[in-house]
Every structure is written in C-alpha cells, then in structure tokens.
Amino acid sequence: MAVKARTPIVMSQLAVGPLGNRIRGWLAAAFVLAVALPIASSVLGLYDRITHWGKLIHGLEGFFVAVTVGVLLLAWRDREHIDWSDQLATLMTICIGIFAGVMWELVEFVLDWVRYSDLQKSNSDTMTDLLWNDVGAVIGALLAVRLCCHVLRANDRADLGQTATWILDGPSRVLDRHGFLVSIIVALLIAAAVAALWFAGRPVPGLGNG
C-alpha cells in the first residue's frame, strides 16, 4: 500500500519535461535582468550617455516583471485550484508590472531629490517612462498567458506552481508570525524616505547647515 501511495508522486515528478525546467531558468534570468538593468544603467551612466535609454530599460523592466509574475501566478492558480479566469489573472499581472514601474519612478524621485542627480529629466520624461513600462507589462502579461495556456503542459505548469508556492510560503510565514513588526519596519522606511526628502537642502535640527 505504501508503494502504491507514493507511486503517483514519483511519476508526477519524473513526468516534468525539460521545457518546464527551461521556463524556470528563463524566469529566473528575467527576474535578475529586471532588477539588474536599471541599477547597472544608473551606475554606468547610460541614462545620460544614450538618448532615450531609460525608455528601453523601463519597457524591458515591465516586460520581464510581467512575464515572471504572470507565468508563476497562472501556474500557482492551477496548482491551488483557485477560481480565477485567465482574463483576471492577466489583469493582475499587468497591474503588478505597472506597480513595479511606479515604484522604480518613486526611487528615482527620491534619489534625484536627495542626491541632486538627474534621473528624471522632466515630467514628460517620467510619464513616458511609465508609459513604456506599461507597454512592456501588457506584452509580458500576454506572453505569460500564451505560455501557460498554449505551450506548457499540465505537468510543467504543476511544477512551476510548486515553485510559486515555495516562493510564497516564506513571506506568508513571516507575515503570519511577524506581521506587526513588518508593518512597523515598512512604516519606518517610508518615514525615513519622507524625512530625507524634507531635509534635503534644509538644515537638519541639531546639525546646523553642514
């Protein structure tokens, strides 16, 4: 009886094809690129050296984030048997991709204000960056749905769903056990950012004008 009970699990694991493993590798690479490209561009000064470089980076960032999140979200939905339509999952993926672009623009705003850098050239530059990010997010979300619904097999989606569950399991446990502490830390980080913006170019109380 023990052998019979364990056989389906073993067969399910062996049935996972190489395509699922390749998709997992591609998603990891896409996530790394989404994080590394803006940082590397800032460090190397590519925003100033190449015209409209920021538009390309923001479009790629939205695309990579949406592809990664979309595939994992759809695979997780199938694994957990959540009653979400493909359209709703696609919309959520697009919103997450847009949110990532907005957060990066907020980071650029804080850096420009505090460090007197010139990441955001103008209001139109910021808005076009966001629009390019939105375009990338939409294309990435559509590609993710295409992959999950028409390319990946059921066992590949199940394998990716297990990866998504593993990714979500850690943060879920942290929030369950230390939700209040995490909220305090996030609030302190926001307060520190607001204080940095407020005192940029102004004397800090107790420290004079230096």
C-alpha positions, 0 to 999 in steps of 0.5 A: 500500500505504501508503494502504491501511495507514493507511486503517483508522486514519483511519476508526477515528478519524473513526468516534468519535461525539460521545457518546464525546467527551461521556463524556470531558468528563463524566469529566473534570468528575467527576474535578475535582468529586471532588477539588474538593468536599471541599477547597472544603467544608473551606475554606468551612466547610460541614462545620460550617455544614450538618448532615450535609454531609460525608455528601453530599460523601463519597457524591458523592466515591465516586460520581464516583471510581467512575464515572471509574475504572470507565468508563476501566478497562472501556474500557482492558480492551477496548482491551488485550484483557485477560481480565477479566469485567465482574463483576471489573472492577466489583469493582475499581472499587468497591474503588478508590472505597472506597480513595479514601474511606479515604484522604480519612478518613486526611487528615482524621485527620491534619489534625484531629490536627495542626491541632486542627480538627474534621473528624471529629466522632466515630467514628460520624461517620467510619464513616458517612462511609465508609459513604456513600462506599461507597454512592456507589462501588457506584452509580458502579461500576454506572453505569460498567458500564451505560455501557460495556456498554449505551450506548457503542459499540465505537468510543467505548469504543476511544477512551476506552481510548486515553485510559486508556492515555495516562493510564497510560503516564506513571506506568508510565514513571516507575515503570519508570525511577524506581521506587526513588526513588518508593518512597523519596519515598512512604516519606518522606511517610508518615514525615513524616505519622507524625512530625507526628502524634507531635509534635503537642502534644509538644515537638519535640527541639531546639525546646523547647515553642514 
